[in-house]
Amino acid sequence: MNQRLTRPLVRDDGVLRPAGWDEALDRAATGIRAIVDEHGPKAFGMMSCSKGTNEMNYLAQKFVRVAIGTNTIDSCNRT
């Protein structure tokens, strides 16, 4: 039996429920923005992966540096 997630899940009152992509992405963006607004951009960090493409890693670092405003991104590319 395939146990992979096929759609996003969101948590309501501690319980996960299926949701649409728009709702899930809105919640993620709202959560990230709330953390950055309350604690500053250095409260956010991102890990990138060497198995991703150069373009994916470039977009990840660009997102963290431009959209979030921090340099807290690391990658396993150097190992």
HELIX and SHEET records of a PDB file:
HELIX    1   1 TRP A   21  HIS A   39  1                                  19    
HELIX    2   2 PRO A   41  ALA A   43  5                                   3    
HELIX    3   3 ASN A   54  LYS A   62  1                                   9    
HELIX    4   4 PHE A   63  ILE A   68  3                                   6    
HELIX    5   5 CYS A   76  ARG A   78  5                                   3    
SHEET    1   A 2 LEU A   9  ASP A  12  0                                        
SHEET    2   A 2 VAL A  15  PRO A  18 -1                                        
SHEET    1   B 2 MET A  46  SER A  48  0                                        
SHEET    2   B 2 ILE A  73  SER A  75  1                                        
END                                                                             
